[in-house]
Amino acid sequence: MAGDVDIVIQSAGGKSFQPFFSPQVDTSAYQRAKKNRNLTRTLLEIGCGADGDLAPNRTALLAEIDKATGNQNQRIGAICLFGTSNGCGLILSLAKALQARPGTPKTLYIGLGDVTIIPFGRDPAVPDIGNLQPTKPPQVSFGFFSRPRVVTKVLAPSAADLPPPIIADPGVTADTRKNFFTTQGNRARVFSNSPAGKDTWWWTSDMTFGEVHGQIPDWTNLARTTTASNDFDHHVELCEKIAIPEMRQDISVELSKFVTTTPPSP
């Protein structure tokens, strides 16, 4: 039997963790189905940002969930989580923590937009997830030299046409796992201290920490084309104009389906 507290949490990476805001998911169909079936359910909706150290953010979100459920994991029904940019790390970490709690149901939906893949590793790492570092170097092609004699100090041309970077499997489960990303802001250049070896091509961009974007193993990875003129604006366009609207729509549908088919709480 499903619990009586449904959860929607968004983490927008471009904002500070607090104050909380509305995730702006359309819940009209969910509320209508709940009313028609005379169900007594609570919908916990939280929108938040994400800080550099995600551990305190995760602790705060778990505390909000515990408050809503009275510390009873079995009261949780649908769990829908989505995030963009730095917020993706927080969403992954939160999902992993909920997954480890006895009595908590499997997450219904996780959506991510442009996970912050950090070429030389995120510090501090995302709790229970890792440092979000690429697992393989770029596969150089025309316009790149696989064994350059001189270490270049400038950004190479856009690496948008190369196979995108991939992070290690975060080990997060859900009925639906979608990862939206754009490769338009990806670049590569030779680093003398590359994780792939001395004087080797490695991922980078002109964003903070050389952030790039790509795939998650075994997820539904959805590459989207952006049309901005620089690396950062490609990222913003993917997050705000493409991923967030699609994820909100997904969650609206998932919540409606869930509350239409779930048995009444005991």
Secondary structure, 3 states (H helix, E strand, C coil): CCCCEEEEEEEECCCCCCCCECCCCCCHHHHHHHHHCCCCCEEEEEEECCCCCHHHHHHHHHHHHHHHHCCCHHHEEEEEEEEECHHHHHHHHHHHHHHCCCCCCCCCEEEEECCCECCCCCCCCECCCECCCCCCCCCCCCCCCCCCCCCCCCCCCECCCCCCCECCCCCCCCCEEEEEECCCCCEEEEECCCCCCCCEEEEECCCHHHCECCECCCCEEEECCCCCCCHHHHHHHHHHHHHHHHHHHHHHHHHHHHHHHCCCCC
